[in-house]
Every structure is written in structure tokens, then in C-alpha cells.
Amino acid sequence: MNMHMKNVIMYLDSFMNGMLEKYPKLGYAVLIVAIFFAVIIVVQMVLIIVNTAKYNKSLDNLLYYDEVTKDHNYNQFFREATKIIKMGNKTDYSIVYMDIQKFKYINDTLGHDIGDRVLQGIKSYLTTEIREGEMCSRVYADNFVLLLDHRRGKVTNRLDAIFETVRKGDSKSRIEYNIILRAGIYNITPEDDNLKSIIDRAIYAKSSLPELAASDYIYYDDNMKLDLQREKELERDMNLALINGEFQVYFQPKVDIYSKIIT
């Protein structure tokens, strides 16, 4: 029983006993009236509890449910993946961040309904490949993130199998189109304690993958780390330069080479 309802019933019981002791001649009349009001209060409490449960469920759906894939979303992934990493040996895990090559073409030529079906098929297939203690989720658009355990098998071998199945398309993946996935991989180190930074490194690795690369995935490495540090330093310097008014703007006019008139 809900704690609030227990408190209400205890209060009513105390109230009725007090009334009967104070006004014994009223007897059952007081009891009947008290029961009547008690029923009204209990009904109100039940309605409050039911409405609160519905509100909490709606809030959970809003925060943790992906309307496209009909499964948990990135918020849920982030929350649960953080717990998994903290509870275990973080070096046992890798973050894989992937997207679909030229997915915009599918949406533009075949329509968003087909695009959504592709996303649902990929998420469904990834879920079948996820094992206990691992997670996957769609982040947004055609971007997916996975938390994989090295002890469950070599990450690249598992990605090779996933990519090949998705590329071919079959009844298991429920994908009917030639889909190419590309991914960045980051092996979590003992020093890592921020999941967002970990995922950012996997994203950076994926973005570093050449268009015509021999492989569809790439590991984050020390060279990328240096590049990322330089980018962060450049961003910082640019912000400082803006604050200090160090930028100068020059406009290059377009001049017609025959009439010499500025166009």
C-alpha cells in the first residue's frame, strides 16, 4: 500500500476513535459519516496515484524512448552505459560510433518512410548482436552508438560481421537496401571518466575516416588525439581573438572582366 494512503487511513482511524470516545452517544452515526468521507479521500488518493503513474510513464517515454526505432534512446543509453562502465573494468569496453554512408540519398530519393524503416532494421539487427553487459542506441538521424565488451569477442571481427550482414540485407536485419556503415572506435582507458568525451573521440575517429578508405572503421589513436588537441586550442584562440577584437575583415569585390564594373 502507498505510504500516503497508509497515513490517511491511520489518521481516519484515530479520528473516528477519538470522536466515539468524545461523543459516545453519536455511535454509529459518526462512524458512517467518517467512513463516507474516508471512501471519498481514498478514491481521491487512488486517482492521484494513477495520474502520477501515467505522468511518470509519459515523462519516461519523452526522455528515454526513440519514436523512430521504437526502443530506448540515446539518453537511456548514456545513463545505462555510464553505470556499466563504472561497475566493471572500464578497459574491457570500447565505444563504437557509426552512421550510414550517404543516408540522405535514401531519404531524398525513396522517402522518409523508407529511411525510417532502414533505421529500424539496423537498430533491430544491432540489438540482436548485443550481448549481456553491452548496449546500443540510435543517437539521432542515422547515427548509432554501441558499447561493446572486448571479452565478448574482438570488436573488429564483430563489426565485420555486422557490416557484412547489413550490406547484404537479409531477413534477420530486415533491410532491403545496399547499406554501408562507417564507424569510429575508441578503446576506453583507465584514465577515462567522462562518457561524453569518450563518445566524442569515437566520433572524431569516424570523421577522420577517408571517403575511399579500405576499411569501413577506424580506431582513435594518438595522432588523432594530437589533432583534436590542436583543434581545441585553435577554437580557444579564436574565441579569445574575437573577444579581443583581433580579427580584421576584408571584402573582395567581384568585377566583370570586360566592363570593369563591380557586380
VENHU-V377782 format. One record per run of one state. SS is the DSSP state (hx for helix, st for strand, lp for the rest). FROM is the first residue (numbers start at 1). LEN is the number of residues. If there is no record, write none. Layout:
BEGIN
ss->SS from->FROM len->LEN
ss->SS from->FROM len->LEN
END
This chain:
BEGIN
ss->lp from->1 len->2
ss->hx from->3 len->20
ss->lp from->23 len->5
ss->hx from->28 len->37
ss->st from->65 len->2
ss->lp from->67 len->4
ss->st from->71 len->2
ss->lp from->73 len->1
ss->hx from->74 len->14
ss->lp from->88 len->2
ss->hx from->90 len->3
ss->st from->93 len->8
ss->lp from->101 len->2
ss->hx from->103 len->8
ss->lp from->111 len->1
ss->hx from->112 len->18
ss->lp from->130 len->5
ss->st from->135 len->6
ss->lp from->141 len->2
ss->st from->143 len->7
ss->hx from->150 len->3
ss->lp from->153 len->2
ss->hx from->155 len->14
ss->lp from->169 len->12
ss->st from->181 len->7
ss->lp from->188 len->7
ss->hx from->195 len->13
ss->lp from->208 len->9
ss->st from->217 len->3
ss->lp from->220 len->2
ss->hx from->222 len->22
ss->lp from->244 len->11
ss->st from->255 len->1
ss->lp from->256 len->6
ss->st from->262 len->1
ss->lp from->263 len->1
END
